[in-house]
Amino acid sequence: MRIVFAGTPEPALPALRRLIDSPRHDVVAVLTRPDAASGRRGRPEPSPVAREALDRGIPVLRPSRPNSPEFVAELSKLAPQCCAVVAYGALLGDALLAIPPYGWVNLHFSLLPAWRGAAPVQAAIAAGDTITGATTFQIEPSLDSGPVYGVVTEAIRPTDTAGDLLERLAVSGAALLSATLDGIADQTLTPRPQPADGVSLAPKITVEQARVRWELPAAVVERRIRAVTPNPGAWTLIGDLRVKLGPVQLDGAPRPPELLPPGAIHVDRTTVWIGTGSEPVRLGQIQPPGKKPMQAADWARGPGSTPARGPHDRQAPTFPNRRTRPSPPATGPGTRRGIRRTVRGNQPGRLRKPGPARAATGTRHHRTRRCLRHRADLRHLPDQGPARRGHRCGSGTGTGGDRPGPARPAPAGHLSAAAHPSRQPRRGVYHGRPGGHRIRFCPSRIRQRCAANHRRP
C-alpha cells in the first residue's frame, strides 16, 4: 500500500522505521514541519523525521502551510492510498483529508477518549494515572474524535518521567500502527466510534506552566515535575537564579530536622530538602543556568549555591584573603601602551601589538634582557658618559651576568645606549638611591640585523 508518513519529533521515528522496513507498505514521501532554529546559534535544523527520511532516500515535504491549494495539489500527485500520522504538529483541512481513499490514520499516545490534545503523556503522569496506552484512529476535522481502529496499553511506573513513558509508547505504538495499516490493506479492520463519556483534554504545556508551585502538596509537586521532564523542564527561582530541576523524592533518610515552609531549602551533608504544602521533598538533580545537570548535594556545596528566599537567603561567598590587583590606567606616563618596532634576524621593522597597560611604580627592579645571539644577559653599564656606555654581553667584552662591572667602552660594532633610535615610545627608567650610581635600562628589545652585531636598522 502506498503511504505518505506525517510526523516531526523523535517519538515518531520507531513508527517510520517500521513502515519503511515493512514489505507490505511503500512509503512514497514524508510530510514534516519546516526546519526550525536549534542550538545556541539558532541555525535552522531539519526535524528528526526529516533527517531519517533523507538518510533513507525518501522525498521530504516541508510545507509552511499544509492546507494551501498548492500543497494539496502536490500531495494529490503522489496518489497515496493511506496517510499515517504520528505527532505531525499541524491541523489538517478537509481538502487534505479527502485525498487518500483509506483516509488518514493517526497514532495517539493515550487511551481515547481520555487526554485528547498535544500532551497526553504529560497529562496522564500529572493526573496520577496508573495506566495509559496508545490508540490508532481515523482522523476527522474535530480534535482526536475519530473512530478507533485499535489500542495498546502501558503501565505507568512510579518513577516514570514523560520522556521514559513516551519512549516505551513510541515502540509499542509503532507495532500497533503497522498492524492497523495491515488490517486496512486487507480490509479486515473496521473502526468503532469513540464513547461519549470519559472525554478529557491535554493541551500543550508552556514553559510558564512548568514552573514548580511549592505551595501544592508534595505528591502533586512530584508528579508535575516528572510530567514535564525532560521537556519543557521543571524550573524554579532560588533567589534571583532560575534553575531547572530533575525529579524529586517523597521519602528517604535522613529526614529534615523540622517542617519547612513552601520553597524553603534545608541542606545537610548528603541531601537537599525543599518544603512544599504538605511535607519536604528531596531534590535529585539541579541545573544552574549555563551549566550541566548536577546532583543537588554537589550544587549545594559549591559557591553561591544556597537558598533561596526570605530568611533562608544566603549570598555567594566572598574571598577576603584573595589578592586583587587594581586596574592600571590605560594611558599616561609609565604605562606600557604604544607600538613597538622590532627587527628580528633579517626581517624589516614590523609593528607589534601593544602590550597590556601597567601602572608605573616609584621603584623598579633590575630588568635583564638576553642577547638573542650570545645567550647572555644584556644591560647597560653604569652611566659613565656616552663613550663608556655599552652592552654587557658575552662576546669578549664586559663581564656578563647581573652584577655591575667596571666601566668599559662599547665593543666595536655594538650600539651604545645613546645611539638607540629615537622613535621608541619608552626611553627607559632611571632609579637608584641618592648618591649612588644610576642605571639606565635598555628602553626596548635589542635590535639585531646580523648574527654577531647589534646595529642600527
GIPE-V429522 format. One record per pair of residues at least 12 apart in sequence whose C-alpha atoms are under 6 Angstrom apart, sorted by the first residue. I is the first residue (numbers start at 0). J is the second residue. Records with the same first field share a line. If there is no record, write none. Layout:
I=J / J
This chain:
0=24 / 25
1=25 / 79 / 80
2=25 / 26 / 79 / 81 / 82
3=26 / 27 / 28 / 29 / 82
4=29 / 82 / 83
5=29 / 30 / 31 / 84 / 87
6=31 / 84 / 85 / 86 / 87
7=31 / 46 / 48 / 87
8=47
9=47
10=169
11=85
13=170 / 173
14=173
28=57 / 58 / 59
29=59 / 60
30=60
31=61
32=61
33=61
66=92
79=99
80=99 / 100 / 101
81=99 / 101 / 102
82=103
83=103 / 104 / 105
84=105
85=106
103=137 / 138
104=136 / 137
105=135 / 136
106=134 / 135
107=133 / 134
108=132 / 133
109=131 / 132 / 133
110=132 / 133 / 134
112=198
113=198 / 199
114=199 / 200 / 201
115=143 / 200 / 201
116=200 / 201 / 202
117=202 / 203
118=201 / 202 / 203
119=201
121=161 / 226
122=201
124=226
125=222 / 223 / 226
129=155
130=153 / 154 / 155
131=152 / 153
132=151 / 152 / 153
133=150 / 151 / 172
134=149 / 150
135=147 / 148 / 149
136=148
146=190 / 191 / 192 / 193
147=190 / 191
148=190
160=225 / 226 / 228
161=226 / 228
209=233
210=233 / 234 / 235
211=235
213=261 / 262 / 275
214=261 / 275 / 276
215=276
216=276 / 277
217=275 / 277 / 278
221=247
224=246
225=246
237=306 / 307
238=307 / 308
242=286 / 287
243=285 / 286
244=284 / 285
245=283 / 284
246=283
247=281 / 282 / 283
248=280 / 281
249=280
259=274
260=274
261=274 / 275 / 276
262=274
264=306
269=296
270=296
283=295
302=315
303=315
327=357 / 358
329=356
333=359
334=356 / 357 / 358
335=356 / 357
336=353 / 356
337=353
338=353
339=351
342=446
344=448
345=448
375=392 / 393
376=400
377=390 / 391 / 392
378=390 / 391
379=440
381=438
387=407 / 408
388=409 / 415
389=409 / 415
413=452 / 453
414=454
425=442
426=442
427=440 / 442
